């Protein structure tokens, strides 16, 4: 039996897929970035699986609930044409409460969400990629065989790139936005 490996692209949410507006507490605050749907269509047409990985410490801070987040992700899933295979999130914050405080391995820059994807979805890191707009997004892939793309569509690039440099981490590629990141990803062997 021949096993087909589906290449996975991990995407950060805020600043990569939707506008960075602070804590998105309800679906009406969600603003999908221009070109995001088209970029996902291209990835999926090329046989890539899309998995969103996102820190959601607003849950630990009591700003919104897991149910609120599920509604936000339901709306995002619909606006993105149902092309996202999974939404994985970390609800924790070191200073948080509501049952979500303390240390965890899933809060970015930890790699816990990537390992969850491997266990839950059978993700093979070989050939995988991660796209994000912050240093902590990309640092989660440190030490793993995952290509990284930094996009300039969210947090201020000078600060994030400085943080990456201080950590001794250089992204495999930089792109203006998700569409440009997908151009680069699909041009790779």
Buried (B, 14 or more C-beta within 10 A) or exposed (E): EEEEEBBBBBBBBBBBBBBBEEBBBEBEBBEBBEBBBEBBBBBBEEEBBBBBBBBBBBBBBEBBBEEBBEBBBEBBBEBBEEBBBBBBBBBBBEEBEBEBBEEBEBBBBBBBBBBBBBEEBEBBBEBBBBBBBBBBBBBBBBEBEBBBBBBBBBBEBEEBBEBBEEBEBEBBBBBEBBBBBBBBBBEEE
